[in-house]
Amino acid sequence: MTTSNKIKSYDLDYIWHPFTQMKDYLNEEPLVIENSDGVFLIDSDGNRYIDGVSSLWVNIHGHKVSKINSAIKKQVDKVAHSTLLGITNPSASLLAKKLIDISPKGLKKVFYSGDGASAVEVALKMAFQYWLIKGKSKKSKFVCLKGGYHGDTLGAVSVGGIDAFHSTFKPLLFESYQVSSYDSSDLTISELKTLFSEKADTVAALIIEPYVQAAGGIKVAKDGYLKEISKLCKKYDVLLILDEVATGFGRTGEMFACDHDNVTPDILVLGKGLTGGYLPLSATITTNQIFETFLGDHEEMKAFFHGHSYSGNPIACSAAIANLEIFEDEKTIIKAKTTIKIFEDELKEFSGLKHVSGIRNKGLMAGIDLKKDPKNDVSYELKDRISKKVCDIARREGVLIRPLGDTIVIMPPISIKQKELKKLTKSIYKSIKEATENES
Ligand SMILES: Cc1ncc(COP(=O)(O)O)c(C=O)c1O
């Protein structure tokens, strides 16, 4: 057997892929990504694909970025890992300072984990214990939004609001208050007002994805929304947790989505793009006020009893430092403004397609909804597999994307060049047209 065939056959024999119906997967030939070049992923046959969803929303400056590569190599030659439990390492320390420098004013302490869901767990436990220490043990519940997504661990699922992903696990979850999604109405604010006025004394925190509910289908809040939400939380003494795992690191056009409204949360959750899309690393960042609440004598047992084996891993932290240096050196956020303008112009074209029922974006995060009959609000059926058809055609066109239900997601690396961006959007346009118009 050739190496290439061996890889495919071992994959089919031994890997259970995440968020994948394996019955379908096992009937198709696996796509093996073996190499990369900027925004391109390259398969084992040498075919090149634009990474249209930033390798599941993580990639920032493209692949094989020399500065990040060499930062990792340099670190490996010193030490690959040592624990952060009770001791430290240079990369974790230097990165923490960099993160505080770019975080909204008032955030002062960084708690490291490995992935987004773990960082969300940290935020929830931190908020819960904070109120406990302050003698307000009744403030133990969380408020979340319908359509929200914060990861797949049980705490994160307990504050999730996507039935398709979350309802199966309901018997395992703790109860949360849920209010309407912010996508198109003011419902969230009015429901929050009512909920807080009646129940704030039982609420530890509100957790939301600021401005874009990503996994919920790229649902976008209207401008100024976050400010109102932040004011309400302050008024009712409810902590605000902003989950910027998907929106962070320039994806929405500012370093963080909360920068659009100059809002400082009590707890900020970062992941995905933190290492430029290289290595698993996440951070839960909070204020001195929360941090200091946990200070006490050993026997008071106020320490935050949470940690992960790889918290503050030096290689991941080195990658993250290099990632942030590129943001500074290349003025990534400023440059992204031009890219976003072009992206928005390109997105307008999609309204000309017969089966496109909605187009939304915030910065470089976009969702294009497909419907069988948009005029009469008729959705495709599950068995139509319409978005899979679109993605299969896109793959033939040299573009890798992954949908959310019948929403086609486009989320390219922020570094994408004009020409590449146009190739990406035009290929997706063509794929939607072919999949939907040949079908009906
Ligand atoms: C907003 C948000 N929070 C948390 C997560 C979970 O991150 P991870 O997949 O790294 O656990 C995600 C993942 O998509 C996300 O979009």
Ligand as a Chemical Component Dictionary entry (heavy atoms), coordinates in Angstrom:
data_LIG
# 
_chem_comp.id                   LIG 
_chem_comp.type                 NON-POLYMER 
_chem_comp.pdbx_formal_charge   0 
_chem_comp.three_letter_code    LIG 
# 
loop_
_chem_comp_atom.comp_id 
_chem_comp_atom.atom_id 
_chem_comp_atom.alt_atom_id 
_chem_comp_atom.type_symbol 
_chem_comp_atom.charge 
_chem_comp_atom.model_Cartn_x 
_chem_comp_atom.model_Cartn_y 
_chem_comp_atom.model_Cartn_z 
_chem_comp_atom.pdbx_ordinal 
LIG C1 C1 C 0 -18.025 31.395 20.750 1  
LIG C2 C2 C 0 -17.364 30.087 20.996 2  
LIG N1 N1 N 0 -17.048 29.732 22.257 3  
LIG C3 C3 C 0 -16.427 28.577 22.535 4  
LIG C4 C4 C 0 -16.103 27.695 21.531 5  
LIG C5 C5 C 0 -15.422 26.402 21.875 6  
LIG O1 O1 O 0 -14.093 26.438 21.504 7  
LIG P1 P1 P 0 -13.268 25.067 21.340 8  
LIG O2 O2 O 0 -13.822 24.404 20.126 9  
LIG O3 O3 O 0 -11.857 25.516 21.178 10 
LIG O4 O4 O 0 -13.503 24.291 22.570 11 
LIG C6 C6 C 0 -16.403 28.018 20.213 12 
LIG C7 C7 C 0 -16.070 27.089 19.117 13 
LIG O5 O5 O 0 -16.493 27.207 18.004 14 
LIG C8 C8 C 0 -17.063 29.241 19.927 15 
LIG O6 O6 O 0 -17.398 29.587 18.688 16 
# 
loop_
_chem_comp_bond.comp_id 
_chem_comp_bond.atom_id_1 
_chem_comp_bond.atom_id_2 
_chem_comp_bond.value_order 
_chem_comp_bond.pdbx_ordinal 
LIG C1 C2 SING 1  
LIG C2 N1 SING 2  
LIG C2 C8 DOUB 3  
LIG N1 C3 DOUB 4  
LIG C3 C4 SING 5  
LIG C4 C5 SING 6  
LIG C4 C6 DOUB 7  
LIG C5 O1 SING 8  
LIG O1 P1 SING 9  
LIG P1 O2 DOUB 10 
LIG P1 O3 SING 11 
LIG P1 O4 SING 12 
LIG C6 C7 SING 13 
LIG C6 C8 SING 14 
LIG C7 O5 DOUB 15 
LIG C8 O6 SING 16 
# 
